[in-house]
Amino acid sequence: MEETKEKVSIRRAMSVHIRALKELYHLSPRYFQISTISALFSATFPYVTVFFSARILAELATLRRTEVLWKWVVIGVLCTGILGILKAILEQRKYTLDQDLTLRKDHLFTQKMFSMDYADMDKQQTHDLRAQIRQNENWAGFGFLKIQNFYTEFLENSIGILSGIALTVELFTSPVPASAGVFTVLNHPIFVVVLAALMILVSLLAGSLSSKAFAYWGQQSDEATMGNRFLDHFCFTGIARNRRMDMRMYHQQRLMDAYSERSVVFGVNGVFAKLAKGRMGLCSGLSVGVTVLLTGCIYVFTCLKAWCGAFDVGSVTQYIGASTALANNVYEMTSLLGELKTHTIYMEKVLAFLDIPNSMYQGSLTTEKRSDRQYEVEFKDVSFRYPGSEHWALRHISMKFKIGKRLAIVGENGSGKTTFIKLLCRLYDPQEGEILLNGINIRKYNYRDYMAIFSVVFQDFQLISQSLGSNVAGNRNYDREKVRKALIDAGFEERLNAMPNGLDTLLYKDFGEDGVDVSGGEAQKIAIARALYKDAPFIILDEPTAALDPIAEAEIYAKFNEISGDRTAIYISHRLSSCKFCDEIAVFQDGTVVQKGRHEQLLSDTDGKYAQLWNAQAQYYTNE
């Protein structure tokens, strides 16, 4: 992959990071309050120590007055001790809030995913962007994780620079006495200005070299992100529960080993290793070298002025400690600004994800929770194609759901059955035509109210590693008797009675050894019980039993038909025998409805699609 060589201005970098700071501040204002105070103590603590050490050494080197020494020792110990204790307390509190903010940051992404329109969440671009953000966090901590460090470093460096200036001013203003002869040139204003400017310039140069070395991480952002994505997949895919059997049976670990051995990104022969041995390493080495050279110059200048009599040995300690710390803070501040520019590329991806708009119209009308369940839905000339596709998934669909009736939607895989349900549940909006609820376009209804009238058991339904009761109710607090009845109606009574903790039994072992694994058929019954517990007027089975044989599927559908009561039920299957009992059957082919009617009526049309499918599948229907 090619290097990313995009130039980022400091103005753009500051704008992006200020926006990111605001996002994090809204998540945890207390963290930034504590971080600010902690940074103040952390930045000033070294200078306080240097100041009192200088006073004590100065007194020891000159008059050695006992009362003065005790004064400086007591005050120094008290100040440094109190500051040290406060610093430790604040750092511990900051660490706790830091962990809390990290969790809140993760929750922010989760909330964004849940609040996003399903159509946007379902896009491959959205998942790719989220994966990039996650990988950037994994391999280098880029993203929100860096913002917390940047904020603290910026404050500490700013305070450190101001403190350093306050304690080093006298290094330049203290005059060398006339008795020093030629060394009195050290008092000349030009010499002082040149030396001070040289210290600042060298610190800036060191910081600039450091930020340039860091910039190589930004230039390789695409390759590093993809490399970490491959590394994460190939190193951890072997322990995934759904892959273990295939891995062992077909020795797929050889594919994992092949990638691990030939990794071209983070390995010893990878791009970053080459950069470390070349330009990146050179810049980093020069940065450290220049810093050491500057420290040596500070030592020479300070000691020379002290030797000439400009100040005492105690002041030497203060000026060397403060000036080297000042130079280091200037260096780190310059380096930080460079890191901000590099980090901008990564942070903009985070903000781009958070800025994905919710474009679906949410509506305002209430669906009126009717006790008589009299909801009528109609598709009027509806057509739909997925974003970015030229192919129509559905074309000119017109259909009305009769209240309390049983509708079967059948057809081959890819004929548009599941897409039809996604539109019915308003996970997507059609590009053409309209869907009506009681004669009103569903776009005008409050989105949550409209979703509440549907219970759906999807083909790829998921259970979570929580208690059985919570899985059925979708909540930790629920009506236990209602959950129990839903499970019994779904045919789960015998297994429920065998559960060690009844409704409180944990499903799966992700969070406890006492968790219970359930079979595919048992999981399907739990999913059906979940739909029954919601007690919505429309109930939909979208091929949740596709993994079962045709006869077993037909038995489950027939059982479900008995317990669905007065609900309007929709059954989706590519197996025709499962839905013979329905009041009407709609046959889908290539995104259109090619036939509608009852089983006997459709079967009598020997040239129709339904009869063709039936005859092709008849060999499986041993009970026919």
C-alpha positions as CSV (number, residue, x, y, z in Angstrom):
1,M,0.0,0.0,0.0
2,E,1.2,3.5,-0.7
3,E,2.3,5.9,2.0
4,T,-0.2,8.6,3.2
5,K,1.6,11.9,2.6
6,E,-1.2,14.3,3.3
7,K,0.0,17.5,4.9
8,V,-1.9,18.6,8.0
9,S,-1.8,22.2,9.2
10,I,-1.5,23.1,12.9
11,R,-4.8,24.9,12.6
12,R,-6.6,21.8,11.3
13,A,-4.9,19.7,14.0
14,M,-6.0,22.0,16.8
15,S,-9.6,22.2,15.5
16,V,-9.9,18.4,15.3
17,H,-8.4,17.8,18.8
18,I,-10.5,20.6,20.4
19,R,-13.6,19.0,19.0
20,A,-12.4,15.6,20.4
21,L,-11.8,17.1,23.8
22,K,-15.3,18.5,23.9
23,E,-16.7,15.0,23.1
24,L,-14.7,13.5,25.9
25,Y,-15.5,16.3,28.3
26,H,-19.2,15.7,27.8
27,L,-18.6,12.1,28.8
28,S,-16.7,12.9,32.0
29,P,-16.2,16.5,33.1
30,R,-14.8,15.2,36.5
31,Y,-11.9,13.5,34.7
32,F,-10.7,16.8,33.1
33,Q,-11.1,18.7,36.4
34,I,-9.0,16.2,38.3
35,S,-6.5,16.0,35.4
36,T,-6.0,19.7,35.4
37,I,-5.3,19.9,39.1
38,S,-3.1,16.8,38.8
39,A,-1.1,18.3,35.9
40,L,-0.5,21.4,38.0
41,F,1.0,19.4,40.8
42,S,3.0,17.1,38.6
43,A,4.5,20.0,36.6
44,T,5.4,22.2,39.6
45,F,6.6,19.4,41.9
46,P,10.2,19.0,40.3
47,Y,10.7,22.8,40.4
48,V,9.6,23.0,44.0
49,T,12.2,20.3,44.9
50,V,14.9,22.1,42.9
51,F,14.0,25.5,44.6
52,F,14.3,24.2,48.2
53,S,17.4,22.1,47.4
54,A,19.1,25.2,46.0
55,R,18.3,27.3,49.1
56,I,19.7,24.6,51.4
57,L,22.9,24.1,49.4
58,A,23.4,27.9,49.2
59,E,23.2,28.2,52.9
60,L,25.6,25.2,53.4
61,A,28.1,26.7,51.0
62,T,28.1,30.2,52.6
63,L,27.1,31.1,56.2
64,R,25.8,27.8,57.4
65,R,23.3,29.4,59.8
66,T,21.5,26.7,61.8
67,E,18.2,28.5,62.2
68,V,18.1,29.3,58.4
69,L,19.0,25.8,57.4
70,W,16.2,24.4,59.7
71,K,13.8,26.8,58.2
72,W,14.5,25.8,54.7
73,V,14.6,22.1,55.6
74,V,11.3,22.2,57.5
75,I,9.5,24.3,54.9
76,G,11.0,22.2,52.1
77,V,10.0,18.9,53.6
78,L,6.5,20.1,54.4
79,C,5.9,21.5,50.9
80,T,7.4,18.6,49.0
81,G,5.7,16.1,51.3
82,I,2.3,17.7,51.0
83,L,2.7,18.2,47.3
84,G,3.9,14.6,47.0
85,I,0.9,13.2,48.9
86,L,-1.6,15.3,47.0
87,K,0.1,14.4,43.7
88,A,-0.2,10.7,44.6
89,I,-3.8,11.0,45.6
90,L,-4.7,12.9,42.5
91,E,-2.8,10.5,40.2
92,Q,-4.7,7.5,41.8
93,R,-8.0,9.3,41.3
94,K,-7.0,10.3,37.8
95,Y,-6.2,6.7,37.0
96,T,-9.6,5.5,38.2
97,L,-11.4,8.2,36.1
98,D,-9.1,7.4,33.2
99,Q,-10.3,3.8,33.2
100,D,-13.9,5.0,33.6
101,L,-13.5,7.4,30.7
102,T,-12.1,4.6,28.5
103,L,-15.3,2.6,29.2
104,R,-17.5,5.6,28.5
105,K,-15.7,6.1,25.2
106,D,-16.5,2.5,24.2
107,H,-20.1,3.1,25.3
108,L,-20.1,6.2,23.1
109,F,-19.4,4.1,20.0
110,T,-22.0,1.6,21.1
111,Q,-24.6,4.3,21.5
112,K,-23.7,5.7,18.1
113,M,-24.2,2.3,16.5
114,F,-27.6,1.8,18.2
115,S,-28.8,5.4,17.4
116,M,-27.7,5.1,13.8
117,D,-30.2,4.3,11.1
118,Y,-30.1,0.6,10.4
119,A,-29.5,1.3,6.7
120,D,-26.4,3.3,7.6
121,M,-25.3,0.8,10.3
122,D,-25.7,-2.1,7.7
123,K,-23.3,-0.4,5.2
124,Q,-20.0,-2.0,4.6
125,Q,-18.3,1.4,4.7
126,T,-19.6,1.9,8.3
127,H,-18.2,-1.4,9.5
128,D,-14.9,-0.7,7.7
129,L,-14.6,2.7,9.4
130,R,-15.4,1.2,12.8
131,A,-12.9,-1.6,12.2
132,Q,-10.2,1.0,11.3
133,I,-10.9,3.0,14.4
134,R,-10.6,-0.2,16.5
135,Q,-7.4,-1.3,14.8
136,N,-5.8,2.1,15.3
137,E,-6.5,1.9,19.0
138,N,-5.1,-1.6,19.1
139,W,-1.8,-1.1,17.4
140,A,-0.8,2.4,18.6
141,G,-3.5,3.8,20.9
142,F,-4.6,6.3,18.3
143,G,-8.0,7.9,18.6
144,F,-9.7,9.0,21.8
145,L,-7.2,7.1,23.9
146,K,-4.5,9.6,22.8
147,I,-6.6,12.7,23.6
148,Q,-6.4,12.0,27.3
149,N,-2.6,11.8,27.2
150,F,-2.4,14.9,24.9
151,Y,-4.5,17.0,27.3
152,T,-2.3,16.1,30.3
153,E,1.0,16.5,28.5
154,F,-0.1,19.9,27.1
155,L,-1.0,21.2,30.6
156,E,2.2,19.8,32.2
157,N,4.4,21.2,29.5
158,S,2.7,24.6,29.6
159,I,3.0,24.8,33.4
160,G,6.6,23.5,33.2
161,I,7.6,26.1,30.7
162,L,6.2,29.0,32.8
163,S,7.8,27.5,36.0
164,G,11.1,27.0,34.3
165,I,11.2,30.6,33.0
166,A,10.4,31.9,36.5
167,L,13.4,29.9,38.0
168,T,15.9,30.5,35.2
169,V,15.5,34.3,34.6
170,E,18.3,35.1,37.1
171,L,20.6,32.7,35.3
172,F,20.8,35.3,32.6
173,T,20.4,38.4,34.7
174,S,22.9,37.7,37.5
175,P,26.0,39.7,36.5
176,V,29.5,38.3,36.4
177,P,31.7,40.6,38.7
178,A,34.2,42.9,37.0
179,S,37.0,40.9,38.6
180,A,36.2,38.1,36.2
181,G,38.1,40.0,33.5
182,V,37.4,38.7,30.0
183,F,34.4,36.6,31.2
184,T,32.4,39.8,31.8
185,V,31.4,39.3,28.2
186,L,28.8,36.9,29.7
187,N,27.0,40.0,31.0
188,H,26.6,41.5,27.5
189,P,22.9,41.7,26.5
190,I,23.6,40.4,23.0
191,F,25.3,37.3,24.4
192,V,22.5,36.7,26.8
193,V,19.8,37.1,24.1
194,V,21.8,34.9,21.7
195,L,22.3,32.2,24.3
196,A,18.6,32.2,25.4
197,A,17.5,32.1,21.7
198,L,19.9,29.3,21.0
199,M,18.5,27.3,23.9
200,I,15.0,27.8,22.6
201,L,15.9,27.0,19.0
202,V,17.8,23.8,19.9
203,S,14.8,22.7,22.0
204,L,12.5,23.4,19.1
205,L,14.8,21.6,16.7
206,A,14.9,18.5,19.0
207,G,11.1,18.6,19.3
208,S,10.8,19.0,15.5
209,L,13.0,16.0,14.9
210,S,11.0,13.9,17.3
211,S,7.7,14.9,15.7
212,K,9.2,14.1,12.3
213,A,10.1,10.7,13.5
214,F,6.6,10.2,14.8
215,A,5.1,11.5,11.5
216,Y,6.2,8.3,9.8
217,W,3.5,6.5,11.7
218,G,1.0,8.8,10.1
219,Q,2.5,8.3,6.6
220,Q,2.1,4.6,7.0
221,S,-1.4,4.8,8.6
222,D,-3.2,2.8,5.9
223,E,-0.7,0.0,5.8
224,A,-0.4,-0.2,9.6
225,T,-4.1,-0.3,10.1
226,M,-4.6,-3.1,7.5
227,G,-1.6,-4.9,8.8
228,N,-2.9,-4.9,12.4
229,R,-6.3,-6.0,11.0
230,F,-4.7,-9.0,9.4
231,L,-2.6,-9.7,12.5
232,D,-5.7,-9.6,14.7
233,H,-7.6,-11.9,12.4
234,F,-4.9,-14.5,11.8
235,C,-3.6,-14.6,15.4
236,F,-7.0,-14.9,17.1
237,T,-9.3,-16.5,14.6
238,G,-8.1,-20.0,15.7
239,I,-9.6,-19.7,19.2
240,A,-13.0,-18.6,18.0
241,R,-15.6,-21.2,19.0
242,N,-17.2,-21.4,15.6
243,R,-13.9,-22.1,13.9
244,R,-12.3,-24.6,16.1
245,M,-13.5,-27.8,14.4
246,D,-12.6,-26.6,10.9
247,M,-9.2,-25.4,12.1
248,R,-8.3,-28.8,13.4
249,M,-9.9,-30.9,10.7
250,Y,-8.3,-29.1,7.8
251,H,-5.1,-27.9,9.6
252,Q,-5.9,-24.3,8.8
253,Q,-3.4,-23.2,11.4
254,R,-0.9,-23.5,8.6
255,L,-2.5,-20.5,7.0
256,M,-2.2,-18.6,10.3
257,D,1.5,-19.6,10.6
258,A,2.2,-18.6,7.0
259,Y,0.9,-15.0,7.6
260,S,2.7,-14.7,11.0
261,E,6.0,-15.7,9.5
262,R,5.7,-13.5,6.5
263,S,4.2,-10.4,8.1
264,V,5.5,-7.4,6.2
265,V,4.2,-4.7,8.5
266,F,5.3,-5.2,12.1
267,G,7.9,-7.9,11.6
268,V,11.7,-7.6,11.7
269,N,11.7,-7.1,8.0
270,G,8.5,-4.9,8.0
271,V,8.1,-1.4,6.9
272,F,8.4,0.1,10.4
273,A,11.6,-1.9,11.1
274,K,13.1,-0.5,7.9
275,L,12.1,3.0,8.9
276,A,13.5,2.5,12.4
277,K,16.8,1.6,10.8
278,G,16.6,4.5,8.4
279,R,14.9,7.9,8.3
280,M,12.7,7.5,11.4
281,G,15.5,6.1,13.5
282,L,17.9,8.8,12.3
283,C,15.4,11.6,13.3
284,S,14.7,10.0,16.6
285,G,18.5,9.6,17.3
286,L,19.3,13.2,16.3
287,S,16.5,14.4,18.5
288,V,18.0,12.8,21.6
289,G,21.5,13.8,20.6
290,V,20.6,17.5,20.2
291,T,18.8,17.4,23.6
292,V,21.9,15.9,25.2
293,L,24.1,18.6,23.5
294,L,21.8,21.3,24.8
295,T,22.0,19.9,28.3
296,G,25.8,20.0,28.1
297,C,25.8,23.6,27.0
298,I,23.5,24.6,29.9
299,Y,25.9,22.9,32.3
300,V,28.9,24.7,30.9
301,F,27.3,28.1,30.9
302,T,25.9,27.8,34.4
303,C,29.1,26.4,35.9
304,L,31.2,29.1,34.1
305,K,29.1,31.9,35.5
306,A,29.2,30.3,39.0
307,W,33.0,29.9,38.7
308,C,33.3,33.6,37.8
309,G,31.3,34.5,40.9
310,A,27.9,35.4,39.5
311,F,26.1,33.2,42.0
312,D,26.6,30.5,44.6
313,V,26.6,26.8,44.4
314,G,23.0,26.6,45.5
315,S,21.9,28.7,42.6
316,V,23.9,26.3,40.3
317,T,21.6,23.5,41.4
318,Q,18.5,25.6,40.8
319,Y,19.5,27.0,37.4
320,I,20.8,23.7,36.0
321,G,17.7,21.8,37.2
322,A,15.2,24.5,36.1
323,S,16.9,25.3,32.7
324,T,17.2,21.7,31.7
325,A,13.6,21.0,32.7
326,L,12.6,24.1,30.7
327,A,14.4,23.0,27.6
328,N,12.9,19.5,28.0
329,N,9.4,21.0,28.3
330,V,9.9,23.2,25.2
331,Y,11.2,20.0,23.4
332,E,8.2,18.0,24.5
333,M,5.7,20.8,23.6
334,T,7.2,21.0,20.1
335,S,7.1,17.2,19.8
336,L,3.5,17.2,21.0
337,L,2.4,19.7,18.4
338,G,4.0,17.5,15.7
339,E,2.2,14.4,17.2
340,L,-1.1,16.3,17.1
341,K,-0.6,16.9,13.3
342,T,0.2,13.2,12.7
343,H,-2.7,12.0,15.0
344,T,-5.2,14.2,13.2
345,I,-5.4,11.7,10.3
346,Y,-6.5,9.0,12.8
347,M,-8.8,11.3,14.9
348,E,-10.7,12.5,11.8
349,K,-11.8,8.9,11.2
350,V,-13.3,8.8,14.7
351,L,-15.1,12.0,14.2
352,A,-16.3,10.9,10.7
353,F,-17.9,7.9,12.3
354,L,-19.6,10.0,15.0
355,D,-20.8,12.4,12.4
356,I,-22.6,9.8,10.3
357,P,-26.0,11.5,10.1
358,N,-29.3,9.8,10.9
359,S,-31.1,10.5,7.6
360,M,-34.2,8.4,8.1
361,Y,-37.3,10.4,8.8
362,Q,-38.4,9.4,12.3
363,G,-42.1,10.5,12.1
364,S,-44.3,11.9,14.9
365,L,-47.7,10.1,14.8
366,T,-48.4,7.5,17.4
367,T,-49.5,4.1,16.3
368,E,-52.1,4.0,19.1
369,K,-51.8,0.8,21.0
370,R,-55.0,-0.9,20.0
371,S,-56.4,-3.6,22.2
372,D,-58.2,-5.1,19.2
373,R,-54.9,-5.5,17.3
374,Q,-56.6,-4.0,14.2
375,Y,-53.5,-3.0,12.3
376,E,-53.6,-3.3,8.5
377,V,-50.4,-3.0,6.4
378,E,-50.3,-2.5,2.7
379,F,-47.4,-2.4,0.2
380,K,-48.2,-0.1,-2.8
381,D,-45.9,-0.6,-5.8
382,V,-42.8,-0.8,-3.6
383,S,-39.4,-1.0,-5.2
384,F,-36.0,-1.1,-3.3
385,R,-32.4,-1.6,-4.0
386,Y,-29.6,-1.6,-1.5
387,P,-27.3,1.5,-1.3
388,G,-24.5,1.3,-3.9
389,S,-26.2,-1.4,-5.9
390,E,-27.7,-1.2,-9.4
391,H,-29.7,-4.3,-8.8
392,W,-33.3,-4.0,-7.6
393,A,-33.8,-6.3,-4.6
394,L,-37.6,-5.8,-4.8
395,R,-39.6,-4.5,-7.8
396,H,-43.2,-3.3,-7.9
397,I,-44.4,-5.1,-4.8
398,S,-48.1,-4.6,-4.0
399,M,-49.6,-6.6,-1.2
400,K,-52.1,-6.1,1.7
401,F,-51.9,-8.0,5.1
402,K,-55.3,-9.1,6.3
403,I,-55.7,-8.6,10.0
404,G,-55.4,-11.9,12.0
405,K,-54.6,-14.0,8.9
406,R,-51.6,-16.2,8.2
407,L,-49.4,-15.1,5.2
408,A,-46.5,-17.3,3.9
409,I,-43.8,-15.8,1.8
410,V,-41.9,-18.5,-0.1
411,G,-39.2,-18.5,-2.8
412,E,-35.7,-19.5,-3.5
413,N,-32.7,-18.1,-1.7
414,G,-32.1,-14.5,-2.9
415,S,-35.6,-13.9,-4.2
416,G,-36.1,-10.9,-1.9
417,K,-38.0,-12.5,1.1
418,T,-35.8,-11.1,3.9
419,T,-35.5,-7.7,2.1
420,F,-39.3,-7.6,2.1
421,I,-39.3,-8.0,5.9
422,K,-36.7,-5.4,6.4
423,L,-38.9,-2.9,4.6
424,L,-42.0,-4.0,6.5
425,C,-40.2,-3.4,9.8
426,R,-38.8,-0.1,8.4
427,L,-35.2,-1.1,8.8
428,Y,-34.9,0.4,5.3
429,D,-37.1,2.8,3.4
430,P,-38.1,2.0,-0.2
431,Q,-36.9,4.2,-3.1
432,E,-40.2,3.9,-4.9
433,G,-43.8,3.3,-3.8
434,E,-45.0,3.5,-0.2
435,I,-46.0,1.2,2.8
436,L,-49.1,2.1,4.6
437,L,-50.3,1.3,8.2
438,N,-54.0,1.8,8.5
439,G,-53.9,3.9,5.4
440,I,-51.1,6.2,6.5
441,N,-47.5,6.1,5.2
442,I,-45.4,4.4,7.8
443,R,-42.8,7.2,7.5
444,K,-45.2,9.5,9.4
445,Y,-45.4,7.3,12.4
446,N,-43.0,7.6,15.4
447,Y,-40.3,5.1,14.5
448,R,-40.2,3.3,17.9
449,D,-43.9,3.2,18.1
450,Y,-44.1,1.5,14.7
451,M,-41.3,-1.0,15.5
452,A,-43.2,-2.0,18.7
453,I,-46.0,-3.6,16.7
454,F,-43.7,-6.3,15.2
455,S,-42.1,-9.4,16.8
456,V,-39.6,-11.0,14.4
457,V,-37.5,-14.2,14.7
458,F,-34.8,-13.7,12.1
459,Q,-32.9,-16.4,10.4
460,D,-29.7,-15.4,12.1
461,F,-31.2,-14.6,15.5
462,Q,-28.8,-14.2,18.4
463,L,-29.0,-15.0,22.1
464,I,-26.7,-13.3,24.6
465,S,-24.7,-14.7,27.4
466,Q,-27.1,-13.7,30.1
467,S,-29.9,-15.5,32.0
468,L,-32.6,-17.4,30.2
469,G,-35.3,-15.0,31.5
470,S,-33.3,-11.9,30.4
471,N,-32.9,-13.4,26.9
472,V,-36.6,-13.9,26.6
473,A,-37.6,-10.5,28.1
474,G,-34.8,-8.4,26.7
475,N,-34.5,-6.9,30.2
476,R,-33.1,-7.7,33.6
477,N,-36.4,-6.8,35.2
478,Y,-39.3,-8.8,33.8
479,D,-42.6,-10.6,34.4
480,R,-41.4,-14.1,35.4
481,E,-44.7,-15.8,34.9
482,K,-45.1,-14.2,31.5
483,V,-41.6,-15.4,30.5
484,R,-42.4,-18.9,31.8
485,K,-45.6,-19.1,29.8
486,A,-43.8,-17.9,26.6
487,L,-41.2,-20.6,27.0
488,I,-43.9,-23.3,27.6
489,D,-45.9,-22.1,24.5
490,A,-42.7,-22.3,22.5
491,G,-42.2,-25.9,23.5
492,F,-39.3,-25.3,25.9
493,E,-41.1,-26.6,29.1
494,E,-39.2,-29.9,29.4
495,R,-35.8,-28.2,29.0
496,L,-36.8,-25.4,31.3
497,N,-37.6,-27.8,34.1
498,A,-34.1,-29.3,33.7
499,M,-32.3,-25.9,33.9
500,P,-30.3,-25.8,37.2
501,N,-31.4,-22.3,38.1
502,G,-34.6,-22.1,36.1
503,L,-35.1,-18.7,34.5
504,D,-31.9,-17.5,36.2
505,T,-29.8,-20.0,34.5
506,L,-26.9,-18.3,32.6
507,L,-26.8,-19.2,28.9
508,Y,-23.3,-20.2,27.6
509,K,-20.1,-20.0,29.6
510,D,-18.7,-16.6,28.6
511,F,-19.3,-15.2,32.1
512,G,-19.4,-18.2,34.3
513,E,-18.5,-21.9,34.5
514,D,-22.1,-22.7,35.6
515,G,-23.4,-21.4,32.2
516,V,-25.5,-23.8,30.1
517,D,-24.9,-24.4,26.4
518,V,-28.2,-24.9,24.4
519,S,-28.6,-26.8,21.2
520,G,-29.7,-25.1,17.9
521,G,-33.2,-26.3,18.3
522,E,-33.4,-25.1,21.9
523,A,-32.0,-21.7,20.9
524,Q,-34.7,-21.5,18.3
525,K,-37.4,-22.1,20.9
526,I,-36.0,-19.4,23.1
527,A,-36.0,-17.0,20.2
528,I,-39.7,-17.9,19.5
529,A,-40.5,-17.4,23.2
530,R,-38.9,-14.0,22.9
531,A,-41.2,-13.0,20.1
532,L,-44.2,-14.3,22.1
533,Y,-43.2,-12.4,25.2
534,K,-43.2,-9.1,23.3
535,D,-46.8,-9.8,22.4
536,A,-46.9,-7.6,19.3
537,P,-49.9,-7.7,16.9
538,F,-47.6,-8.7,14.0
539,I,-45.4,-11.8,14.4
540,I,-42.9,-12.9,11.8
541,L,-40.8,-16.0,11.4
542,D,-38.0,-15.3,8.9
543,E,-36.5,-18.7,8.3
544,P,-35.2,-19.2,11.8
545,T,-35.3,-23.0,11.3
546,A,-33.3,-23.0,8.1
547,A,-30.8,-25.4,9.6
548,L,-33.4,-28.0,10.3
549,D,-34.8,-30.6,7.9
550,P,-38.0,-29.8,6.1
551,I,-40.2,-32.0,8.3
552,A,-38.9,-30.6,11.6
553,E,-39.3,-27.0,10.3
554,A,-43.0,-27.8,9.3
555,E,-43.7,-29.1,12.8
556,I,-42.3,-26.0,14.4
557,Y,-44.3,-23.7,12.1
558,A,-47.5,-25.7,12.7
559,K,-46.9,-25.5,16.5
560,F,-46.3,-21.8,16.2
561,N,-49.5,-21.3,14.3
562,E,-51.4,-22.8,17.2
563,I,-50.0,-20.4,19.8
564,S,-49.9,-17.2,17.7
565,G,-53.6,-16.5,18.6
566,D,-55.2,-13.5,17.0
567,R,-51.9,-12.0,15.8
568,T,-51.3,-11.4,12.2
569,A,-48.6,-13.9,11.3
570,I,-46.1,-13.9,8.5
571,Y,-44.0,-17.0,7.7
572,I,-41.0,-16.9,5.4
573,S,-39.4,-20.0,4.0
574,H,-37.8,-21.4,0.9
575,R,-39.4,-24.7,1.8
576,L,-43.0,-24.9,0.6
577,S,-44.3,-27.7,2.8
578,S,-43.8,-25.6,6.0
579,C,-46.5,-23.1,5.0
580,K,-49.3,-25.2,3.6
581,F,-51.6,-24.2,6.5
582,C,-51.4,-20.4,5.7
583,D,-54.4,-18.4,4.5
584,E,-52.4,-17.0,1.6
585,I,-49.0,-17.8,0.0
586,A,-47.0,-15.2,-1.9
587,V,-44.3,-16.6,-4.2
588,F,-41.2,-14.4,-4.7
589,Q,-38.9,-14.7,-7.6
590,D,-36.1,-12.2,-8.5
591,G,-37.6,-9.5,-6.2
592,T,-41.1,-9.7,-7.6
593,V,-44.3,-11.5,-6.5
594,V,-45.0,-14.0,-9.3
595,Q,-47.9,-15.8,-7.7
596,K,-50.4,-15.5,-4.8
597,G,-53.1,-17.8,-3.4
598,R,-53.6,-20.9,-1.2
599,H,-51.5,-24.0,-1.4
600,E,-54.0,-26.1,-3.4
601,Q,-54.7,-23.2,-5.8
602,L,-51.1,-22.6,-6.5
603,L,-50.3,-26.2,-6.9
604,S,-53.0,-26.6,-9.5
605,D,-51.1,-24.3,-11.8
606,T,-48.6,-26.8,-13.0
607,D,-46.7,-24.3,-15.1
608,G,-46.3,-21.8,-12.2
609,K,-43.2,-21.2,-10.1
610,Y,-44.8,-22.7,-6.9
611,A,-45.6,-26.0,-8.6
612,Q,-42.0,-26.1,-10.0
613,L,-40.5,-25.6,-6.6
614,W,-42.9,-28.0,-5.0
615,N,-42.0,-30.8,-7.4
616,A,-38.3,-30.1,-7.0
617,Q,-38.6,-30.3,-3.2
618,A,-41.1,-33.2,-3.0
619,Q,-38.4,-35.8,-2.5
620,Y,-37.8,-34.4,1.0
621,Y,-41.4,-34.5,2.1
622,T,-41.5,-38.1,3.3
623,N,-44.8,-37.5,5.1
624,E,-46.6,-36.4,1.9
